[in-house]
Amino acid sequence: FTNGLREVETVMQSEAVLIARKNLDAEALKILEKLLFRIKAVTQAKQNKYILLNAPDEKLSEIIALLPGIKSPTVMPLATRGWSSVHSVINENDFWEIFETLKNKGAEGILVLSIDQMID
């Protein structure tokens, strides 16, 4: 939503930097580690998407081979015989590379969702 406005020129580029002293006490180090963990969880999530799709069972192994996930995709049978639901995490850029292949292998009802935090 832009209210009819458009970008004319970038005035400034910036980045956030986290700085700490070398000799932090144990309590401060614990807080720093918590903060870094949370920042990494959010930044890792931004480049990944959660994908859900329905796949015909006869093409399941081919479709799973395209979706590595964190460890492996989650596969659950659907109420409709011969079909399964496949859930996986995939890099957003990789998804656009394999989207057509998934469709050609019979994948249907493909949902791509944002991830808020991702913890390995």
Secondary structure, 3 states (H helix, E strand, C coil): CCCCCCCCCCCCCCCCCCCCCCCCCHHHHHHHHHHHHHHHHHHHHHCEEEEEEEEEHHHHHHHHHHCCCCCCCEEEECCCCCEEEEEEEEEHHHHHHHHHHHHHCCCEEEEEEECCCCCC
